[in-house]
Amino acid sequence: MEGITVIDHPLVQHKLTIMRDKETSTASFRGLLREISTLLCYEVTRNLQLTTVRIETPMTTIDAPTLEGKKLVFASILRAGNGLLEGMLDLVPAARVAHVGIYRDHETLQPVEYYFKAPEDLADRLVIVVDPMLATANSAIAAIEKLKERGARNIRFLCLLAAPEGIERFRAAHPDVEIFTAAIDSHLNEKGYIVPGLGDAGDRMYGTK
């Protein structure tokens, strides 16, 4: 599918299978989400631009590769996005962080915004938006619209699972934003949940249901 990368690394798929299991405990789910987010972060940042810097090793002076440009921004769609955020910050601790508070109304399935806080100069940074699920895509679309209003131009979206319906809506709304996901599942059910999915990621991560 155009504009979408499926991260099919064996370790990602193995950990995702354990997370899907309804018998997996809250503590295990939370730990696995942190682990898998680090692996996903490797892939979503694979083609970052590099420059060189002159350093001295214990043996000699070399021009060594280093990241070019300003620090990344990880934009977490609250609350479940924080599960991915933590593992990504383990890998890129210098990244800036944006928080976008959006929840899905369970009756209308439409996004409701309640919080937004982001670094300045988003136009000069790569912004990676994170949320475990791309289901109806309403929350993701709204979050990215808000980030674009604040000047973000270079945006990628990272999730664990995506539904075909969500991908279609997302790509129609933001064709310039590439999607990275560990799996594309079958479909959405009548309540807007991904099938086979893994349930509500936020509830499973925090033990709230």
C-alpha positions in Angstrom: 0.0 0.0 0.0 1.3 3.4 -0.9 2.5 5.6 1.9 2.6 2.8 4.5 5.5 0.7 5.8 4.8 -2.6 7.7 7.6 -3.4 10.1 7.7 -7.2 10.0 10.9 -7.8 12.0 10.6 -11.2 13.7 11.1 -9.7 17.2 8.4 -7.1 16.5 6.0 -9.8 15.4 6.8 -12.1 18.3 6.2 -9.4 20.9 3.0 -8.3 19.1 1.6 -11.8 19.3 2.1 -11.9 23.1 0.5 -8.5 23.4 -2.6 -9.7 21.5 -3.2 -12.5 23.9 -6.0 -11.6 26.3 -4.3 -13.5 29.1 -1.2 -11.2 29.0 -1.1 -9.3 32.3 -1.1 -5.5 32.5 2.5 -5.4 33.7 3.7 -7.7 30.8 1.7 -5.7 28.3 3.2 -2.4 29.4 6.7 -3.9 29.3 6.2 -5.4 25.9 4.9 -2.1 24.6 8.0 -0.3 25.8 10.2 -3.0 24.2 8.4 -3.1 20.9 8.4 0.7 20.6 12.2 0.8 20.7 12.3 -1.7 17.8 9.7 0.4 15.9 11.7 3.5 16.5 14.7 2.0 14.7 12.6 1.6 11.6 10.8 5.0 11.6 14.1 6.8 12.0 16.1 4.6 9.5 16.6 7.3 6.9 17.4 10.3 9.1 19.9 12.6 7.5 23.5 12.4 8.7 26.4 14.8 8.6 30.0 14.4 9.9 31.8 15.8 12.9 35.5 15.7 13.6 36.4 13.8 16.8 39.4 12.2 18.3 39.3 8.6 19.1 41.9 7.0 21.5 43.8 6.2 18.3 43.4 9.0 15.8 41.3 11.9 14.4 38.3 11.0 12.2 35.3 12.6 10.5 32.5 10.5 12.1 28.7 10.4 11.3 26.2 12.3 13.4 22.6 13.3 13.1 22.0 16.4 11.0 19.6 19.2 11.9 17.5 19.9 15.0 16.3 17.3 17.5 13.4 15.1 16.7 9.9 15.7 18.2 7.9 12.7 19.4 4.2 13.7 19.5 2.2 11.4 21.8 -1.6 11.1 21.3 -2.7 10.8 24.9 -3.1 8.5 26.7 -2.1 5.3 25.0 0.6 7.1 22.9 2.7 7.4 26.0 3.3 3.7 26.0 5.2 4.0 22.7 6.7 7.3 23.7 8.6 5.9 26.7 10.5 3.2 24.7 11.3 5.7 21.9 12.8 8.1 24.5 15.0 5.3 25.7 16.5 5.2 22.2 16.5 8.9 21.5 16.6 10.6 24.9 17.4 14.0 23.5 14.1 14.2 21.5 11.6 16.9 22.2 8.1 15.8 23.2 4.7 17.0 22.2 1.5 15.9 23.9 -1.9 15.9 22.1 -4.8 15.1 24.3 -7.6 13.6 22.2 -10.1 10.9 23.1 -12.6 9.1 21.0 -16.3 9.6 21.9 -17.6 6.1 22.2 -21.0 7.1 20.9 -20.0 9.2 17.8 -16.5 7.8 17.4 -15.4 11.4 16.8 -12.3 12.9 18.4 -12.6 15.3 21.3 -9.5 17.5 22.0 -8.7 18.4 25.6 -5.0 19.3 25.7 -2.2 20.4 23.4 1.4 21.2 24.3 4.3 21.2 21.8 7.8 22.6 21.3 8.3 25.7 19.3 9.8 25.7 15.7 8.0 22.5 14.7 8.6 23.6 11.1 12.3 22.9 11.5 12.0 19.4 13.0 10.9 15.9 12.0 7.7 15.1 14.0 6.9 11.5 14.7 3.3 11.1 15.9 2.7 8.0 18.0 -0.5 6.1 19.0 -0.8 2.3 19.3 -3.9 2.0 17.2 -5.0 3.5 13.8 -8.6 2.4 13.9 -11.1 5.0 12.6 -8.1 7.3 12.3 -10.2 10.2 13.6 -7.9 11.0 16.5 -4.7 10.7 14.4 -6.1 12.9 11.7 -7.2 15.6 14.2 -3.8 15.4 16.0 -1.8 15.9 12.8 -4.1 18.8 11.7 -3.3 20.5 15.0 0.5 19.9 14.6 0.3 21.3 11.0 -1.5 24.4 12.3 1.5 24.9 14.6 3.9 24.7 11.6 4.9 21.0 11.4 5.7 20.1 7.8 7.8 16.9 8.1 5.6 14.3 9.9 5.5 10.6 10.2 2.9 8.4 12.0 3.8 5.4 14.0 1.4 2.8 15.4 1.3 -0.9 16.4 -1.8 -1.9 14.5 -3.8 -0.3 11.7 -7.1 -1.1 10.1 -7.7 -0.8 6.3 -10.5 1.6 7.0 -8.3 3.8 9.1 -5.5 3.8 6.6 -7.8 4.9 3.8 -9.2 7.8 5.8 -5.8 8.8 7.1 -4.3 8.8 3.6 -7.1 10.8 2.2 -6.7 13.5 4.9 -2.9 13.5 5.1 -1.4 12.0 1.9 1.9 13.6 2.8 2.3 11.7 6.1 3.8 8.2 5.9 2.4 5.5 8.2 4.7 3.0 10.0 2.9 0.0 11.6 3.7 -3.5 12.9 0.6 -5.0 11.3 -2.5 -4.3 9.2 -5.4 -6.2 10.6 -8.6 -7.4 9.0 -11.3 -4.7 9.7 -13.1 -2.5 12.3 -16.1 -3.9 14.2 -19.3 -1.9 14.7 -17.8 -0.2 17.8 -14.8 1.0 15.8 -12.3 -1.5 17.3 -9.6 -3.2 15.3 -10.2 -7.0 14.6 -8.5 -9.2 15.5 -6.6 -6.4 17.3 -5.6 -6.5 20.9 -8.4 -4.6 22.6 -8.1 -1.1 24.0 -4.4 -0.4 24.3 -4.8 2.3 27.0 -7.0 0.1 29.2 -4.6 -2.9 28.8 -1.6 -0.8 29.5 -3.0 0.9 32.6 -5.3 -1.8 33.9 -8.4 0.5 33.8 -10.8 -2.0 32.4 
